[in-house]
Amino acid sequence: QVQLVESGGGLVQPGGSLRLSCTSATDLSFYTMKWYRQLPGEQRELVAGSGSGGSTDYGYSVKGRVTISRDPTKKTVYLQMNNLKPEDSATYYCNAVLGGFSYWGGGTLVTVSS
């Protein structure tokens, strides 16, 4: 069982930045790691993904404004978000996938508002 804990969410003004963290006691090096976001009553939307081999991909609505990265020494995956917009407000979830198994964190809330 892989446990994931997100942190770093909060209230930020439009145009601001946040760095979300996803930390685990498990070595995440071999996992495909992704960040999703979700609004109440809506489906989860892919924000960013990071393959175990170093590939990355980003959702269309955030491309150019977010960066996913890993720190294997800290067993942590980051999501750097810049130039935040009100429509980025959501609960952000970390996801780890390996061998057909998928694990989710409990989410961290991001609110972009003036």
N, C-alpha and C positions, 0 to 999 in steps of 0.2 A: 504494500500500500504506500502510495506516494502522497505526502501531505504538502500542500502548497499554501503559503500565507502571503497575501498581498498587503502592501502598505504604500503610503505616499500620497494618497488621495486627499482631497480637501477643497476648500473654496479658493478660487483664483479669479482675478479679473480678466476680461477679454484681452488677448495679446500676451498674456503671461505664460509661464512655463511650469511644468511639474515633472518630476521623475518618479515613476512608480517602480516598486520593487516586488519581486516574487521570489520568496526564499523557501528553501526546503532543507530537510536533513538528508535528503537523497542527492547523490551526485547526478546532476541533470545533463551531463555532457552528452549522453547518448540519446536523449529525448528530443523530439521535435517540440519546441516551445512556442506557444502562441498567446497573444493577448486578444481578448474579445471585449466588447462592451455591450451593455443592454440597458434599455429603458423599460420601465414597467409596462407589461402588456405587449412588448415587442420581442422579436427574435434577436438572438445574440448576433452581433456583427463582428466580423474579423477586423481587427485593427492592424496587427502585425504578426509575422511568423518568423521563426528562426530554426533552420534545419541543423541537425547535428554536425553536418559538414561545413557549416558556415553560410549557407544560403539564407537570404532574407526576402520577405515579400510584405507588401503593405496594402491596406485597404485604399480604395480610390479616394475616399473622402479625406484621408489623413496623409496621403503620400506627399512627401516633401516637408512635413511638419513633425513627423515622429521618427524615432530611431529605436530599434530593438537591439539589445546587446546582452552579452553574458559575462559573468565573472565566475569561472569555474572554481576558483579558490574560495569563493564565498557561497557557492551553490545558489547563486542568485541570478535572476534574469531581470533586466531593466527595460522600462519603456520611457524614453525621454520624449516629452511632448512640448512643443513650442508653438507660439502664436495661437494659443487656444481660443476657441470660439464658443459661444453659448451652446451651439449644437453638439459640442463635444461632451456636454454634461451627460453622465451616465454612470452606472456601476461597471467598473472594469474588472475583468476576470482573467486569471492566468490559467493556462491549460498545458498539460504535459502529455505527450503521446509517445508510446513505444510498444511495438509488437501487438497492435490492436487494442491495447489498454489505454484508456484516457482518464486523466485525473484533473480535477478542478479545485481551485481555491474558493474561498468564501466571498471574494470580491472586495474592492475598495471604491468608495464613492468619490467621483469628481464632479464638482459644480463650478461652472464658469459663468460668473455673473458680476455685474458692477454694483 
